[in-house]
Amino acid sequence: MQKQFHAVNWNNVKSDDYVMVFWEQNLKQFWIDTEFVPSKDIKVWNRLSQIERDTYMKVLGGLTLLDTEQNTVGMPKILDHINDLAKKSVLSFMGMMEGIHAKSYSTIFTTLATKEEIDDVFDWVAENKYLQKKVSIIDKYYRNIETKKDLYMAIVASVFLESFLFYSGFFYPLYLAGQGKMVASGEIINLIIRDESVHGLFGGLLGQEVYTELSKEEKEEVDNLVYCLLDELMDNEIGYTQEIYSGINLDNEVKSFLKYNANKALMNLGREVYYKEEKINPIVLNGLSTETKTFDFFSNKGNGYQKGKVAPVTDDTFAFVNNLLNK
């Protein structure tokens, strides 16, 4: 019998359904890298020390690798195993944005560095054992989806990537921008973080839905696997952090930041926090909050460009989307 194909019918998706909420939020947040002028940072860039510039380039290189994985493997593999066509559409849009994120780092590179310096960074990314291990771990879950349990763990891996693993790279741009340095490039990073916060929330809700479809035995198994995966990723991330940040004496602060965001990732999945709360650098924490900004998502762009007001993603969003899910 010939397979029957279906068209996505958005008329059947209610306006207050969380899928519609995330579709509209993603559309409101849409941006492209060419809307920004990172050349404004050149004078500041030239005043940074060599080790500061090296750290900045490397963290952006690492972020580019993660976005490339999410754009080309993560989102496509997961959406291929989601039946709901509207949810597929949201995942597809978010996957496209991961590609824009990856390109935006190259826009910053091209502005600040020579071709030789840029090539050196990408060679370093390809050889760095921590980055390669990180992506290898996540990639394994994406490429081995056969059962509902496999799908759940792939979504968990995706949420850990979006809500936790990116943040070792985000720390330094936030740290500098919060001190009035590399502000134009930091504006791009800020929009990427806003995207990733929405991606992590949506992935977490999908994960919670799939979890309800597992048997009692499968739930017990994944409950253990989630924390085994988190421990493995955290151990690797601590090694990466020490390598990248110890030269500028920020490694301990970044480690605290990692635990903070790992707990956020677990919250996205509807799970209890795992790590003890530690003090987070207030400059960086301020950079994560859209409520503390004097501009909305797009009002700080050049040439008066503005796409309209967008409600910031806050902790209250967690309660909102979970209420939608539990209707």
C-alpha positions in Angstrom: 0.0 0.0 0.0 1.3 3.4 -1.0 2.4 5.6 1.9 0.0 8.5 2.7 1.7 11.9 3.2 0.1 14.7 5.2 0.4 18.5 5.1 0.8 20.4 8.3 -2.5 22.0 9.3 -1.8 25.0 11.6 -5.5 25.7 11.8 -5.8 22.8 14.2 -3.1 24.2 16.5 -4.8 26.4 19.2 -3.4 29.9 19.7 -2.5 29.1 23.4 -0.9 25.7 22.6 2.7 25.8 23.6 3.8 24.8 20.0 2.1 27.9 18.7 3.6 30.0 21.4 7.1 28.8 20.6 6.6 29.2 16.8 5.6 32.8 17.3 8.4 33.5 19.8 11.0 32.1 17.4 9.6 34.3 14.6 9.7 37.4 16.8 13.3 36.7 17.6 14.5 36.2 14.1 17.7 38.0 13.1 20.7 37.7 10.8 24.3 38.5 11.5 24.6 41.1 8.8 22.3 43.4 10.8 25.2 44.0 13.1 28.4 46.0 12.9 31.1 44.2 15.0 33.8 46.5 13.5 32.8 48.9 16.3 34.9 46.6 18.5 38.2 46.9 16.6 39.7 49.6 18.9 38.9 47.6 22.0 40.1 44.4 20.4 43.5 46.0 19.7 43.8 47.0 23.3 43.2 43.4 24.6 46.2 41.4 25.5 47.3 38.5 23.3 46.0 35.9 25.7 42.6 37.7 26.0 42.2 37.8 22.2 43.3 34.1 22.0 40.7 33.1 24.6 38.0 35.1 22.8 38.8 33.5 19.5 38.9 30.0 21.0 35.6 30.2 22.8 33.9 31.5 19.7 35.5 28.7 17.7 34.1 26.1 20.2 30.6 27.7 20.0 30.8 27.5 16.2 31.4 23.7 16.4 28.4 23.2 18.8 26.1 25.2 16.6 27.3 23.4 13.5 26.5 20.0 15.2 23.1 21.3 16.2 22.3 22.7 12.8 23.4 19.8 10.7 22.8 16.8 12.9 20.9 17.5 16.1 17.8 19.2 15.0 17.3 17.2 11.8 17.8 13.8 13.5 15.4 14.6 16.3 12.6 16.2 14.2 12.8 13.1 11.9 11.5 11.1 14.9 8.8 13.6 16.0 5.4 12.8 14.5 3.6 16.1 15.1 4.1 18.2 12.0 3.8 21.6 13.7 6.5 20.5 16.2 8.6 19.5 13.3 8.2 23.0 11.9 9.4 24.6 15.1 12.4 22.3 15.3 13.2 23.0 11.7 13.2 26.8 12.3 15.3 26.4 15.4 17.8 24.3 13.4 18.0 27.0 10.8 18.8 29.6 13.5 21.6 27.4 14.7 23.1 27.8 11.3 22.8 31.6 11.6 24.5 31.4 14.9 27.4 29.5 13.4 27.7 32.0 10.6 27.5 35.0 13.0 30.7 33.9 14.8 32.5 34.0 11.4 31.2 37.5 10.9 32.9 38.5 14.2 36.1 36.6 13.2 36.3 38.3 9.8 36.0 41.7 11.4 38.6 41.2 14.1 41.2 38.7 12.8 43.3 37.8 9.7 42.5 34.8 7.6 45.6 33.0 9.0 44.4 33.6 12.6 40.9 32.4 11.8 42.2 29.2 10.1 44.4 28.6 13.1 41.3 28.7 15.4 39.4 26.2 13.3 42.4 23.9 13.2 42.5 24.2 17.0 38.8 23.3 17.2 39.4 20.2 15.1 42.2 19.1 17.3 41.0 20.1 20.8 40.3 16.9 22.7 37.6 18.4 25.0 35.6 19.9 22.1 35.9 16.8 20.1 34.8 14.6 23.0 31.9 16.9 23.8 30.5 16.7 20.3 31.3 13.0 20.0 29.2 12.3 23.1 26.2 14.3 21.9 26.4 13.1 18.3 26.2 9.5 19.4 22.7 10.1 20.9 21.5 12.0 17.8 22.6 9.2 15.4 21.2 6.2 17.3 17.5 6.9 17.7 15.5 3.7 17.3 13.2 3.6 20.3 11.2 6.1 22.4 13.9 5.8 25.0 16.6 6.6 22.5 14.5 9.6 21.4 14.2 10.8 24.9 17.9 10.6 25.5 18.6 12.4 22.2 16.4 15.2 23.4 18.1 15.3 26.8 21.5 15.5 25.0 20.1 18.4 22.9 18.8 20.3 25.9 22.2 19.8 27.7 23.8 21.2 24.6 21.5 24.2 24.3 21.1 25.1 28.0 24.4 24.0 29.5 27.3 23.2 27.1 27.1 26.5 25.2 27.7 28.5 28.3 31.3 27.8 28.9 31.8 29.7 25.6 29.2 32.4 26.4 30.9 33.3 29.7 33.8 35.4 28.3 31.8 37.5 25.8 29.3 38.3 28.5 32.1 39.1 30.9 33.8 41.5 28.6 30.6 43.2 27.3 29.4 43.7 30.9 32.6 45.8 31.4 32.0 47.8 28.2 34.4 45.8 26.1 33.5 44.1 22.8 29.9 45.4 23.2 29.0 45.1 19.5 30.0 41.5 19.3 28.4 40.9 22.7 25.1 42.1 21.2 25.3 39.2 18.8 26.1 36.8 21.6 23.2 38.1 23.6 20.7 37.4 20.8 22.2 33.9 20.4 21.7 33.3 24.1 18.1 34.4 23.9 17.6 31.9 21.0 19.2 29.1 22.9 17.1 29.8 26.0 13.9 29.3 23.9 15.4 26.2 22.1 16.2 24.7 25.5 12.7 25.3 26.8 11.0 23.8 23.8 13.3 20.8 23.7 12.7 20.3 27.4 8.9 20.3 26.9 9.3 17.7 24.1 11.4 15.6 26.4 8.8 15.8 29.1 6.2 14.6 26.6 8.2 11.7 25.4 9.1 10.7 29.0 5.3 10.2 29.7 5.2 7.6 26.9 8.0 5.5 28.5 7.3 2.4 30.5 8.0 2.4 34.3 11.2 0.3 33.6 12.3 2.7 30.8 11.7 5.7 33.1 13.9 4.2 35.8 16.6 3.5 33.2 16.6 7.0 31.7 16.5 8.6 35.2 19.9 7.0 35.8 21.2 7.7 32.3 20.4 11.4 32.4 22.7 12.0 35.4 25.4 9.6 34.0 25.4 11.7 30.9 25.4 15.0 32.8 28.4 13.8 35.0 30.3 12.7 31.9 29.7 16.1 30.1 30.5 18.1 33.3 33.8 16.3 33.8 34.8 17.1 30.2 33.6 20.6 30.5 35.6 21.3 33.6 38.7 20.1 31.7 37.9 22.4 28.8 37.3 25.3 31.2 40.6 24.8 32.9 42.4 24.8 29.6 40.6 27.8 28.2 40.2 30.1 31.2 43.1 29.4 33.6 45.4 31.7 31.7 43.1 34.7 32.5 42.2 33.5 36.0 38.5 32.9 35.3 38.4 29.1 35.4 36.8 28.9 38.8 34.1 31.4 38.0 33.3 29.6 34.8 33.0 26.3 36.7 30.3 27.8 39.0 28.6 29.2 35.9 28.6 25.7 34.3 26.8 24.2 37.3 24.2 27.0 37.3 23.4 26.3 33.7 23.4 22.5 34.1 20.7 23.0 36.7 18.8 25.2 34.3 19.0 22.4 31.7 17.5 19.9 34.2 14.7 22.4 35.0 13.9 22.5 31.3 13.5 18.8 31.4 11.2 19.0 34.5 13.9 17.6 36.8 15.2 18.7 40.1 18.5 20.7 40.3 21.6 18.6 40.8 24.4 20.9 41.7 24.7 23.0 44.8 24.1 26.7 44.2 27.3 28.7 43.9 27.9 32.5 43.6 27.9 33.5 39.9 29.8 36.5 38.7 27.2 39.3 38.8 28.5 40.9 35.5 27.9 37.6 33.6 24.6 36.9 35.4 23.4 40.3 34.5 24.2 39.6 30.9 21.9 36.6 30.9 18.9 38.6 32.0 16.8 40.4 29.4 14.9 42.2 32.1 18.0 44.2 33.1 18.6 45.5 29.6 17.5 49.0 28.5 16.6 47.6 25.1 14.3 44.8 23.9 15.4 42.0 21.6 16.2 44.2 18.6 16.1 47.9 19.5 19.8 48.2 20.0 20.6 47.5 16.3 22.2 50.1 14.0 20.2 52.4 11.7 17.2 52.4 13.9 16.2 48.8 13.0 13.5 47.4 15.2 11.3 44.4 14.8 8.9 45.2 17.6 8.8 44.3 21.3 9.4 40.8 22.4 8.6 39.5 25.8 11.9 38.5 27.5 12.4 34.9 28.5 12.5 34.7 32.4 12.1 32.1 35.1 8.3 32.8 34.9 8.4 31.3 31.4 9.1 27.9 32.9 5.8 28.0 34.8 3.9 29.4 31.8 5.0 26.7 29.3 4.6 23.9 31.9 1.0 25.1 32.5 0.4 24.9 28.8 1.8 21.4 28.6 -0.3 20.2 31.6 -3.6 21.4 30.2 
